[in-house]
Amino acid sequence: MTGSQILLMAKTPVPGRVKTRLCPPCTPGQAARIAAAALADTVDTVAASTAGTRILVVDGDHPAPPGWARVAQRGGALGDRLANAFADTRVPGTATVLIGMDTPQLTAVHLDTALRRLADVDAVLGPAEDGGWWALGLREPGHAEVLRAIPTSTPATGEQTLAALRRHGLRVHLLPPLRDVDTAADALAVAAMCPPGSRFVGAVAAGVPSPTAVVR
């Protein structure tokens, strides 16, 4: 799909700066390796999609994969950085889907469905199980300005995003919900949804202990 692009919001996997909610039981180094694996698997999935353009929107010095464009994240609050990502990569007539690096179970089918639906609706939104969202696609990226006023990382973020888009008169299609990786329990659950050979599965197996059985 030439008239479309995917933005991957990512943070450079530096110990102590990524996946801090995995600690404990993980060490900062293990958490960073899990984050790096999730990012690498997500890059592979985006590369396998039909998007015409792929852009890494990065916090830090992580390089762009071959064939990708790269822009730096800009702004303080997450809502501003998300809106700026859409603004800084906006191309007239090009639908844009933004995702993060916290759903390594994501497939190219998820992304291609989002891109395809943007031919018929104004926006697509992928709810996350924790109340946030894992994907936002906009046929006109300027509508991302609504994100600046929405509190992020709350149980109501996804619901408030959907309401804001609809208040602006946008037709919104909801994508299937996915689980974000924030905690060790999330990591174990999401790893069970990934292909056995994925980097994320290996990193979780090496860095997250399985829940211990209760001894009575």
C-alpha positions as CSV (number, residue, x, y, z in Angstrom):
1,M,0.0,0.0,0.0
2,T,2.0,3.0,-1.3
3,G,-0.2,5.7,0.2
4,S,0.3,4.6,3.7
5,Q,3.0,4.7,6.4
6,I,3.6,3.1,9.8
7,L,5.2,4.9,12.7
8,L,7.0,2.9,15.3
9,M,7.4,4.9,18.6
10,A,10.4,3.5,20.4
11,K,12.7,4.2,23.3
12,T,16.4,3.2,23.0
13,P,16.8,0.1,25.2
14,V,19.1,1.5,27.9
15,P,19.2,-0.3,31.3
16,G,17.3,1.8,33.9
17,R,15.3,3.8,31.3
18,V,13.1,1.1,29.7
19,K,10.7,-1.4,31.1
20,T,11.3,-0.3,34.7
21,R,8.1,-1.9,35.9
22,L,9.7,-5.3,35.2
23,C,12.1,-4.6,38.1
24,P,11.8,-6.6,40.2
25,P,11.9,-9.5,39.4
26,C,14.1,-8.5,36.5
27,T,17.3,-6.5,36.8
28,P,17.6,-3.3,34.8
29,G,19.8,-5.2,32.3
30,Q,17.3,-8.0,31.8
31,A,14.5,-5.5,31.4
32,A,16.5,-3.7,28.7
33,R,17.2,-6.9,26.9
34,I,13.5,-7.7,27.0
35,A,12.7,-4.3,25.6
36,A,15.3,-4.7,22.8
37,A,13.8,-8.0,21.9
38,A,10.3,-6.6,21.8
39,L,11.5,-3.7,19.6
40,A,13.4,-6.1,17.2
41,D,10.4,-8.4,16.8
42,T,8.1,-5.4,16.2
43,V,10.5,-4.0,13.5
44,D,10.3,-7.4,11.7
45,T,6.5,-7.3,11.8
46,V,6.3,-3.8,10.4
47,A,8.8,-4.7,7.7
48,A,6.5,-7.6,6.7
49,S,3.5,-5.3,6.4
50,T,2.3,-3.7,3.2
51,A,3.0,-0.1,4.3
52,G,4.6,2.1,1.7
53,T,6.8,3.8,4.3
54,R,8.2,2.8,7.7
55,I,9.4,5.3,10.1
56,L,11.2,4.8,13.5
57,V,10.2,7.6,15.9
58,V,12.8,7.2,18.6
59,D,13.8,8.6,22.0
60,G,17.5,8.2,22.1
61,D,20.2,7.1,19.6
62,H,18.8,3.8,18.4
63,P,19.4,3.6,14.6
64,A,16.8,3.1,11.9
65,P,16.6,-0.3,10.3
66,P,17.7,-0.5,6.7
67,G,15.1,1.0,4.4
68,W,13.4,2.9,7.2
69,A,13.3,6.7,7.9
70,R,14.1,8.0,11.3
71,V,12.8,11.0,13.3
72,A,13.5,11.9,16.9
73,Q,10.7,12.1,19.4
74,R,9.9,15.7,20.2
75,G,8.1,17.1,23.3
76,G,7.7,16.4,26.9
77,A,4.5,14.7,27.8
78,L,3.6,11.5,25.9
79,G,0.5,13.0,24.4
80,D,2.6,15.8,22.9
81,R,5.2,13.4,21.6
82,L,2.5,11.2,19.9
83,A,0.9,14.3,18.3
84,N,4.3,15.5,17.2
85,A,5.1,12.2,15.7
86,F,2.1,12.5,13.4
87,A,2.9,16.1,12.6
88,D,6.6,15.6,11.9
89,T,5.9,12.7,9.5
90,R,2.8,14.0,7.8
91,V,2.5,13.6,4.1
92,P,-0.6,14.9,2.3
93,G,-2.8,12.0,1.1
94,T,-0.9,9.4,3.2
95,A,-2.7,7.4,5.9
96,T,-0.7,6.9,9.0
97,V,-0.7,4.1,11.6
98,L,1.3,4.6,14.8
99,I,2.2,1.8,17.1
100,G,4.6,1.2,20.0
101,M,7.2,-1.4,21.0
102,D,5.1,-3.0,23.8
103,T,3.1,-5.5,21.8
104,P,5.6,-8.0,20.3
105,Q,2.7,-10.4,19.6
106,L,1.6,-8.1,16.9
107,T,1.4,-9.5,13.4
108,A,1.5,-8.1,9.9
109,V,-2.1,-9.1,9.5
110,H,-3.0,-6.7,12.4
111,L,-1.1,-3.8,10.6
112,D,-2.5,-4.6,7.1
113,T,-6.0,-4.7,8.5
114,A,-5.5,-1.3,10.0
115,L,-4.1,0.2,6.8
116,R,-6.9,-1.4,4.7
117,R,-9.7,-0.1,7.0
118,L,-8.3,3.5,6.6
119,A,-9.6,3.4,3.0
120,D,-13.2,3.4,4.4
121,V,-13.0,5.2,7.8
122,D,-11.3,8.2,9.2
123,A,-9.5,6.5,12.0
124,V,-8.7,3.1,13.5
125,L,-7.9,2.5,17.2
126,G,-6.5,-0.6,18.7
127,P,-7.5,-0.9,22.4
128,A,-5.1,-2.3,24.9
129,E,-6.3,-4.5,27.7
130,D,-5.0,-2.1,30.4
131,G,-7.2,0.6,29.1
132,G,-4.8,2.4,26.8
133,W,-4.3,1.7,23.1
134,W,-1.7,-0.1,21.0
135,A,-2.4,1.5,17.6
136,L,-3.9,4.7,16.3
137,G,-4.4,5.1,12.5
138,L,-5.5,8.3,10.9
139,R,-6.4,9.0,7.3
140,E,-5.7,12.7,8.0
141,P,-2.8,12.8,10.5
142,G,-3.7,16.3,11.6
143,H,-6.4,14.9,13.8
144,A,-3.7,13.6,16.2
145,E,-3.8,17.0,17.8
146,V,-6.6,15.6,20.0
147,L,-3.9,13.5,21.8
148,R,-2.4,16.5,23.5
149,A,-5.3,16.9,25.8
150,I,-5.7,13.2,26.8
151,P,-4.0,11.9,29.9
152,T,-1.8,8.8,29.0
153,S,-1.1,5.6,30.9
154,T,-4.5,5.6,32.7
155,P,-7.3,3.0,32.5
156,A,-9.4,5.5,30.6
157,T,-6.9,6.6,28.0
158,G,-8.3,4.4,25.2
159,E,-11.9,5.3,26.0
160,Q,-11.1,9.0,26.1
161,T,-9.1,8.8,22.8
162,L,-12.1,7.2,21.1
163,A,-14.5,9.8,22.5
164,A,-12.2,12.6,21.4
165,L,-12.0,11.3,17.8
166,R,-15.7,10.8,17.6
167,R,-16.4,14.4,19.0
168,H,-14.4,15.6,16.0
169,G,-16.8,13.8,13.7
170,L,-14.4,11.0,12.7
171,R,-15.7,7.5,11.8
172,V,-13.6,5.2,13.9
173,H,-13.1,1.4,13.5
174,L,-11.9,-0.5,16.5
175,L,-9.2,-3.1,16.0
176,P,-8.8,-6.2,18.2
177,P,-7.6,-5.6,21.7
178,L,-4.0,-6.6,22.6
179,R,-2.1,-6.8,25.8
180,D,0.8,-4.4,26.5
181,V,4.0,-5.6,28.2
182,D,4.4,-3.5,31.4
183,T,4.9,-6.0,34.2
184,A,6.5,-9.4,34.6
185,A,3.0,-11.1,34.4
186,D,2.4,-9.2,31.1
187,A,5.7,-10.4,29.7
188,L,5.0,-14.0,30.5
189,A,1.4,-13.8,29.1
190,V,2.5,-12.1,25.9
191,A,5.5,-14.4,25.4
192,A,3.0,-17.3,25.3
193,M,1.2,-15.5,22.3
194,C,4.4,-15.1,20.3
195,P,6.0,-17.6,17.9
196,P,8.5,-19.9,19.7
197,G,11.5,-18.5,17.7
198,S,10.8,-14.8,18.5
199,R,13.5,-12.8,20.2
200,F,11.0,-11.7,22.9
201,V,10.2,-15.3,23.9
202,G,13.9,-16.0,24.4
203,A,14.5,-12.8,26.3
204,V,11.6,-13.4,28.6
205,A,12.6,-17.0,29.2
206,A,16.1,-15.8,30.2
207,G,15.0,-12.9,32.3
208,V,11.6,-13.4,33.9
209,P,11.1,-16.2,36.4
210,S,8.0,-18.3,36.1
211,P,5.5,-17.8,38.9
212,T,6.3,-20.2,41.8
213,A,3.7,-22.6,43.0
214,V,2.2,-22.0,46.4
215,V,3.3,-24.6,48.9
216,R,0.6,-25.5,51.4
